[in-house]
């Protein structure tokens, strides 16, 4: 039986290092990176978009269910993008989540 891990986030700001259009792309350090189940390690919102395009349904469903959305939680708390997180929670599936992330 696999127990869900609790996400523990220390309150320190994410690093903003690269401009993409009008908004800065936020990169996080190793400690605050998102580790996809049996998949890549994500450091920014672009990494998340690419990962969602490539992970399988089992990997996605490991992080997203009716009770939780680890991706949205990470985007809200670590990347400090609450509006994007809200849209991710409403997306409902992997394809729609990718569409949310493509809208910059």
N, C-alpha and C positions, 0 to 999 in steps of 0.2 A: 504494500500500500504506500502510495506516494503522498506525503503531506505537503500542503501548499506552504511555500516559504513566505514569510512576512517581509515586505520591502521596508528597509530601514534607510532613511535618507538623512544625512547630516545637513544642517542648515548652513551651507556655504554656497556662494553664488557660482553658477556655471560660468565657464569662460566664453566670451564672445570674441571671435578672432577673425572672421571672414565676412565681408559684405557680399550679400547676394541680392542684387536689386536694391530696394530701399531698406531691407531688413538685414540685420546681421545674423549669420548662421552660427548657432551656439554649438560649441564643442565642449564635451565634458571630459574630465580626467578618468583614469581607469577605475577609480573607486566608485564613480557614479555612472559608469557605462551600463547599458542594458545587455544582459546575456540571454539571447534567445535560446530556448530549449533545443539542444542538439543543433545549434545553428551559430550564426555570427554574433559578434560583440558589436554593439551599436554605440556610437559616440555623438551622433547628431540626428536631426530630423531627416536629412537626406539618406543616411544609413538605414533609418527605419523604413522609409519608402521603398528602397531597394530590397530590403529584407522581406517586406510584406509581398512584394512582387515575386519573390523566389521561394519562400518557405512553403512547406506543404500544409494541408489542412490540420493534420495532427499537431504540428508545431504551433499553428495559429490558435487552435482550440485549447492548447495547454495554457495559453496566456489570456484568452478571451472566452468568457462564458456569460450566462445571464447574471451571475453573482459578481463578476470581476472583469476588469480590462486593464491588464498590466501595462499595455502600451500607452493607453490614455493616462494612466496614473503617472508613468515616467515622464510623458510629455508635459503634464501639468506641473508636477512637483520639481523635477530635475531641470527640464528645459524651460520652465517658466512660461508656458504657452497655454493658459487655461481655456481660451476660446477654441483652439485647435483640439485640445483634449476633449472638450464637450462634444465637438463634431465627431471625433473618433468613437466616443461612447454611443453616439446615435447611429453610426455607420451600419452596424448589424452584420457585416461580413467583410472578408478580406479585400474583395474587389472594391467595395465602397470605401473602405479605409484608405486604400491606395489613392482613390480619387480625391478624398479629403486632403491628403498630404500633397498631392500634385497642385492643388489650388494654393498658391503662395500668397 
